[in-house]
Amino acid sequence: MTIINEKGVNVAVLGATGQVGMVMRRVLDERDFPIKDLRFMASA
């Protein structure tokens, strides 16, 4: 269970350069998801 407070949540998008990662970034932005810290990670 994740508790979201007024400061938001820490989010990591794995595979950020792939198709799913690009869609996740767009969805988080469009839906104004409460993000405290956002990290993008790509596979090597």
N, CA, C and O atoms as CSV, one atom per row, in Angstrom:
chain,resi,resn,atom,element,x,y,z
A,1,MET,N,N,0.846,-1.182,0.000
A,1,MET,CA,C,0.000,0.000,0.000
A,1,MET,C,C,0.889,1.241,0.000
A,1,MET,O,O,1.839,1.329,0.778
A,2,THR,N,N,0.585,2.174,-0.852
A,2,THR,CA,C,1.348,3.413,-0.950
A,2,THR,C,C,0.514,4.569,-0.417
A,2,THR,O,O,-0.640,4.746,-0.807
A,3,ILE,N,N,1.096,5.338,0.458
A,3,ILE,CA,C,0.408,6.510,1.001
A,3,ILE,C,C,0.944,7.742,0.291
A,3,ILE,O,O,2.147,8.002,0.301
A,4,ILE,N,N,0.049,8.495,-0.323
A,4,ILE,CA,C,0.430,9.714,-1.028
A,4,ILE,C,C,0.097,10.902,-0.132
A,4,ILE,O,O,-1.059,11.100,0.240
A,5,ASN,N,N,1.100,11.681,0.208
A,5,ASN,CA,C,0.843,12.874,0.997
A,5,ASN,C,C,0.900,14.100,0.098
A,5,ASN,O,O,1.018,13.974,-1.121
A,6,GLU,N,N,0.816,15.277,0.690
A,6,GLU,CA,C,0.795,16.504,-0.104
A,6,GLU,C,C,2.098,16.749,-0.854
A,6,GLU,O,O,2.135,17.565,-1.775
A,7,LYS,N,N,3.160,16.058,-0.475
A,7,LYS,CA,C,4.440,16.243,-1.151
A,7,LYS,C,C,4.588,15.336,-2.361
A,7,LYS,O,O,5.498,15.545,-3.164
A,8,GLY,N,N,3.736,14.346,-2.521
A,8,GLY,CA,C,3.817,13.439,-3.659
A,8,GLY,C,C,4.595,12.180,-3.337
A,8,GLY,O,O,4.940,11.919,-2.184
A,9,VAL,N,N,4.866,11.405,-4.373
A,9,VAL,CA,C,5.562,10.129,-4.218
A,9,VAL,C,C,6.830,10.118,-5.064
A,9,VAL,O,O,6.959,10.878,-6.024
A,10,ASN,N,N,7.754,9.252,-4.698
A,10,ASN,CA,C,8.962,9.041,-5.486
A,10,ASN,C,C,8.632,8.050,-6.596
A,10,ASN,O,O,8.045,7.000,-6.336
A,11,VAL,N,N,9.004,8.377,-7.829
A,11,VAL,CA,C,8.674,7.536,-8.982
A,11,VAL,C,C,9.931,7.271,-9.794
A,11,VAL,O,O,10.728,8.177,-10.040
A,12,ALA,N,N,10.102,6.018,-10.210
A,12,ALA,CA,C,11.180,5.647,-11.125
A,12,ALA,C,C,10.543,4.981,-12.333
A,12,ALA,O,O,9.749,4.052,-12.186
A,13,VAL,N,N,10.886,5.448,-13.523
A,13,VAL,CA,C,10.397,4.848,-14.764
A,13,VAL,C,C,11.542,4.034,-15.344
A,13,VAL,O,O,12.547,4.585,-15.791
A,14,LEU,N,N,11.377,2.708,-15.330
A,14,LEU,CA,C,12.403,1.808,-15.857
A,14,LEU,C,C,12.176,1.597,-17.342
A,14,LEU,O,O,11.035,1.453,-17.781
A,15,GLY,N,N,13.231,1.576,-18.106
A,15,GLY,CA,C,13.095,1.445,-19.554
A,15,GLY,C,C,12.522,2.711,-20.167
A,15,GLY,O,O,11.703,2.652,-21.084
A,16,ALA,N,N,12.953,3.845,-19.662
A,16,ALA,CA,C,12.373,5.137,-20.035
A,16,ALA,C,C,12.533,5.487,-21.507
A,16,ALA,O,O,11.767,6.299,-22.025
A,17,THR,N,N,13.505,4.898,-22.196
A,17,THR,CA,C,13.709,5.226,-23.605
A,17,THR,C,C,12.910,4.328,-24.541
A,17,THR,O,O,12.873,4.567,-25.748
A,18,GLY,N,N,12.274,3.300,-23.995
A,18,GLY,CA,C,11.460,2.397,-24.814
A,18,GLY,C,C,10.039,2.905,-24.972
A,18,GLY,O,O,9.693,3.962,-24.445
A,19,GLN,N,N,9.219,2.161,-25.692
A,19,GLN,CA,C,7.837,2.565,-25.958
A,19,GLN,C,C,7.021,2.697,-24.680
A,19,GLN,O,O,6.324,3.693,-24.489
A,20,VAL,N,N,7.101,1.699,-23.802
A,20,VAL,CA,C,6.320,1.747,-22.560
A,20,VAL,C,C,6.789,2.903,-21.681
A,20,VAL,O,O,5.970,3.593,-21.075
A,21,GLY,N,N,8.093,3.114,-21.610
A,21,GLY,CA,C,8.621,4.223,-20.822
A,21,GLY,C,C,8.139,5.568,-21.324
A,21,GLY,O,O,7.798,6.443,-20.528
A,22,MET,N,N,8.106,5.743,-22.637
A,22,MET,CA,C,7.633,7.014,-23.208
A,22,MET,C,C,6.157,7.235,-22.899
A,22,MET,O,O,5.743,8.355,-22.599
A,23,VAL,N,N,5.368,6.171,-22.972
A,23,VAL,CA,C,3.939,6.290,-22.656
A,23,VAL,C,C,3.753,6.608,-21.173
A,23,VAL,O,O,2.916,7.438,-20.818
A,24,MET,N,N,4.528,5.953,-20.305
A,24,MET,CA,C,4.427,6.226,-18.865
A,24,MET,C,C,4.742,7.682,-18.560
A,24,MET,O,O,4.039,8.314,-17.771
A,25,ARG,N,N,5.788,8.220,-19.172
A,25,ARG,CA,C,6.130,9.626,-18.944
A,25,ARG,C,C,4.988,10.535,-19.364
A,25,ARG,O,O,4.652,11.482,-18.652
A,26,ARG,N,N,4.383,10.254,-20.523
A,26,ARG,CA,C,3.280,11.081,-21.011
A,26,ARG,C,C,2.063,10.976,-20.096
A,26,ARG,O,O,1.435,11.989,-19.788
A,27,VAL,N,N,1.725,9.766,-19.661
A,27,VAL,CA,C,0.557,9.565,-18.797
A,27,VAL,C,C,0.743,10.269,-17.453
A,27,VAL,O,O,-0.181,10.917,-16.963
A,28,LEU,N,N,1.924,10.149,-16.857
A,28,LEU,CA,C,2.180,10.828,-15.585
A,28,LEU,C,C,2.023,12.336,-15.740
A,28,LEU,O,O,1.488,12.997,-14.850
A,29,ASP,N,N,2.478,12.881,-16.850
A,29,ASP,CA,C,2.364,14.315,-17.094
A,29,ASP,C,C,0.917,14.729,-17.349
A,29,ASP,O,O,0.447,15.713,-16.779
A,30,GLU,N,N,0.212,13.990,-18.196
A,30,GLU,CA,C,-1.169,14.336,-18.555
A,30,GLU,C,C,-2.115,14.271,-17.362
A,30,GLU,O,O,-3.035,15.081,-17.255
A,31,ARG,N,N,-1.897,13.322,-16.474
A,31,ARG,CA,C,-2.816,13.120,-15.348
A,31,ARG,C,C,-2.396,13.879,-14.101
A,31,ARG,O,O,-3.018,13.737,-13.048
A,32,ASP,N,N,-1.353,14.680,-14.211
A,32,ASP,CA,C,-0.883,15.511,-13.099
A,32,ASP,C,C,-0.670,14.677,-11.835
A,32,ASP,O,O,-1.105,15.054,-10.747
A,33,PHE,N,N,0.009,13.532,-12.000
A,33,PHE,CA,C,0.298,12.626,-10.895
A,33,PHE,C,C,1.180,13.341,-9.874
A,33,PHE,O,O,2.148,13.999,-10.255
A,34,PRO,N,N,0.861,13.223,-8.573
A,34,PRO,CA,C,1.627,13.946,-7.544
A,34,PRO,C,C,3.016,13.339,-7.333
A,34,PRO,O,O,3.172,12.394,-6.560
A,35,ILE,N,N,4.008,13.876,-8.011
A,35,ILE,CA,C,5.362,13.327,-7.975
A,35,ILE,C,C,6.273,14.218,-7.140
A,35,ILE,O,O,6.359,15.427,-7.355
A,36,LYS,N,N,6.946,13.591,-6.184
A,36,LYS,CA,C,7.935,14.293,-5.363
A,36,LYS,C,C,9.297,14.243,-6.044
A,36,LYS,O,O,9.990,15.256,-6.129
A,37,ASP,N,N,9.676,13.072,-6.527
A,37,ASP,CA,C,10.968,12.882,-7.182
A,37,ASP,C,C,10.762,11.924,-8.346
A,37,ASP,O,O,10.150,10.870,-8.173
A,38,LEU,N,N,11.259,12.270,-9.525
A,38,LEU,CA,C,11.068,11.452,-10.724
A,38,LEU,C,C,12.425,11.093,-11.305
A,38,LEU,O,O,13.251,11.967,-11.570
A,39,ARG,N,N,12.646,9.800,-11.500
A,39,ARG,CA,C,13.908,9.306,-12.068
A,39,ARG,C,C,13.601,8.476,-13.305
A,39,ARG,O,O,12.669,7.672,-13.307
A,40,PHE,N,N,14.388,8.674,-14.353
A,40,PHE,CA,C,14.268,7.880,-15.574
A,40,PHE,C,C,15.479,6.969,-15.675
A,40,PHE,O,O,16.616,7.420,-15.532
A,41,MET,N,N,15.238,5.689,-15.922
A,41,MET,CA,C,16.325,4.717,-16.013
A,41,MET,C,C,16.184,3.918,-17.297
A,41,MET,O,O,15.098,3.450,-17.636
A,42,ALA,N,N,17.288,3.768,-18.002
A,42,ALA,CA,C,17.295,2.997,-19.244
A,42,ALA,C,C,18.131,1.737,-19.043
A,42,ALA,O,O,19.041,1.705,-18.214
A,43,SER,N,N,17.810,0.714,-19.804
A,43,SER,CA,C,18.610,-0.509,-19.720
A,43,SER,C,C,19.912,-0.306,-20.486
A,43,SER,O,O,19.970,0.459,-21.449
A,44,ALA,N,N,20.927,-0.987,-20.054
A,44,ALA,CA,C,22.254,-0.799,-20.661
A,44,ALA,C,C,22.408,-1.618,-21.917
A,44,ALA,O,O,23.461,-1.579,-22.554
